Amino acid sequence: ITQLAQGTCNGAMVLLDQEPRSADATTLAESVLLKINQEAFYQLLASIPQIMKQIVKLLTRRLRAMNKKLTNAQR
């Protein structure tokens, strides 16, 4: 669907809604990944609310990009 840049997060939606993942991910190069569980994630959000704002911005950008791809594909 897309290629994410270095330092980008993946899997934020599952932390927010506890639904199954909407996609799988593979890496093109050796990578270091950070896994965080939902409880720790919510504790982090409670202590640093700015993180939620950044996650909303990230998900909004991704949604807009996907909408643009879909719109262009229909033309």
C-alpha positions as CSV (number, residue, x, y, z in Angstrom):
1,I,0.0,0.0,0.0
2,T,2.8,2.4,1.0
3,Q,6.4,2.7,1.9
4,L,7.2,4.3,5.2
5,A,10.3,6.4,5.8
6,Q,13.0,5.6,8.4
7,G,11.8,6.6,11.9
8,T,8.1,6.3,11.0
9,C,5.7,4.5,13.3
10,N,3.5,1.7,12.2
11,G,0.6,0.0,14.1
12,A,-0.8,3.0,15.9
13,M,-4.4,2.2,15.0
14,V,-4.3,-1.2,16.9
15,L,-3.1,0.6,20.0
16,L,-6.0,3.0,19.8
17,D,-8.9,0.7,18.9
18,Q,-7.8,-2.9,19.8
19,E,-9.1,-4.1,16.4
20,P,-7.0,-6.6,14.3
21,R,-4.2,-5.0,12.3
22,S,-5.4,-3.5,9.0
23,A,-2.2,-4.5,7.1
24,D,1.0,-6.4,7.4
25,A,4.5,-4.8,7.2
26,T,7.8,-6.0,5.7
27,T,11.1,-4.3,5.8
28,L,13.3,-3.6,2.8
29,A,16.5,-3.5,4.9
30,E,17.6,-4.7,8.3
31,S,15.6,-2.8,10.9
32,V,15.2,-2.1,14.6
33,L,11.7,-2.2,15.9
34,L,10.1,-1.0,19.1
35,K,7.1,-2.8,20.4
36,I,4.8,-1.2,23.0
37,N,1.8,-2.7,24.7
38,Q,-1.5,-0.8,25.0
39,E,-1.3,-0.2,28.8
40,A,2.2,1.3,28.5
41,F,1.1,3.3,25.5
42,Y,-1.8,4.8,27.4
43,Q,0.4,5.6,30.4
44,L,2.8,7.4,28.0
45,L,-0.2,9.4,26.5
46,A,-1.3,10.4,30.0
47,S,2.1,11.7,30.9
48,I,2.8,13.4,27.5
49,P,-0.5,14.5,25.8
50,Q,1.5,16.0,22.9
51,I,2.1,12.4,21.7
52,M,-1.6,12.0,20.9
53,K,-1.7,15.2,18.9
54,Q,1.2,13.9,16.8
55,I,-0.5,10.5,16.3
56,V,-3.7,12.2,15.1
57,K,-1.6,14.3,12.7
58,L,0.2,11.1,11.5
59,L,-3.0,9.1,10.9
60,T,-4.6,12.1,9.2
61,R,-1.7,12.6,6.8
62,R,-1.8,8.9,6.0
63,L,-5.6,8.9,5.4
64,R,-5.3,12.0,3.1
65,A,-2.5,10.3,1.2
66,M,-4.5,7.1,0.7
67,N,-7.6,9.1,-0.3
68,K,-5.5,10.9,-2.9
69,K,-4.1,7.6,-4.3
70,L,-7.6,6.2,-4.5
71,T,-9.0,9.3,-6.2
72,N,-6.1,9.3,-8.7
73,A,-6.6,5.6,-9.4
74,Q,-10.3,6.2,-10.3
75,R,-9.4,8.7,-13.0
